[in-house]
């Protein structure tokens, strides 16, 4: 079967959004919806499980809708309902996987998690998505699947569109790949690996692996489903080697944590305005990379407190320039770069070269788009150097990247005249971002509550 041809989507009419300016310190308690990373991992594992799963408080946004839609196309039942107290639930009933055509949009998790799962299908599974997803790294994963026994066709591109010739399973075994461009390349193999005949052993061989906390999330999610996993940090584990033994996965009930990456913009609003913001529901313990945010904001001079009520950030009178290695928590980089524009000295953000291969080239976008405001931003081999200078308003293009759009909104708190084209791109992870952002600014009480997810 030849690789699919998917018509390119017509561009949506741009929505020019005037970023609101804070008239004083921002003071609010905010809620953010479920973790995108947690939701999509839970969906894939639920599809591969032997019985029903119930996901409570999942993220309902473009990336997770694409994943749920892909699973439905493969033959998995995903029912959407409201549970006790209005909590959103997705009930996932696994079934035999069959031939399908899947749209992954520009979701890196869907593009990297679905091909290994598609190897379990009985029939051809065609995958494609937005034009940008065809440029994002996939070759190491596709080569690894071939080495493990899969049959697939990508026209030699090492990228989408791809057709996986499903045969109801693959042999599995040991494989080595370079995942320095995305840890999702490893996570995709691990999530389906328990269903491979021989399981899977994945060795990373290459430059420093980015976003390692996301792999810890994958390992924990597998173990919660009953999988036997050996990770590098385990006794007897080997550096940069992950092993999943073959065996059944169980269903069950899973509560999805709030998305700590999405919470970054709201927490940074306190730091940027010498305000006080509490992110309700912030977990006391979590494997999400976003747990590093308190430490990162404290480097800027903010004060943070984590208790049963959530994470409270109190901004300083003056932000301090920082030197931060963000290799383990890159999702925060655009927003922290925006915050650094208001520091009292230069800031360096490093360890994020792979952000050039995200929804857009995030490093070039920060340099070029922040430059429209008059900012002085240098792009280095693996990050950014930000030199604070006086800023002015401008129209900023998020380049179909939700994290950039949120970073621009943060800048708008202190710079009048920031206008964002296509604020709707935030729908990738937070469909009602403009309303939530406005509600946060409208709050006048030191501890008001912005409507929960």
Protein Blocks (a to p, Z undefined) as FASTA:
>chain_A
ZZdddddddddddddddddddfbdcdddddddddfklmmmmmmmmmmmmbdcddehiacd
fklmmmmmmmmmnopacdddddehhiacddddddddddddddehjafklmmmmmmmmmmp
gcdddddddfklmmpcfklmmmmmmmnopacdehhnopacdddddehiaebiaddddfkl
omklmmmmmmmmmmpmnlpadddeddddehklmmmmmmmmmmmnopacddfkbghiaehi
acddeddddeddddddddfklmmmmmmmmmmnopacddehiafbdcbfklmmmmmmmmno
pacdddfkbccddddfbdcdddddfklmmmlmmmmmmmmmmmcbdcddehilmmmmmmbd
fklmmmmmmmmnopacdddfklccddddddddddddekhpaklmmmmmmmmmmmghiace
hkllmmmmomklmmmmmmmmmpmbfbbccddZZ
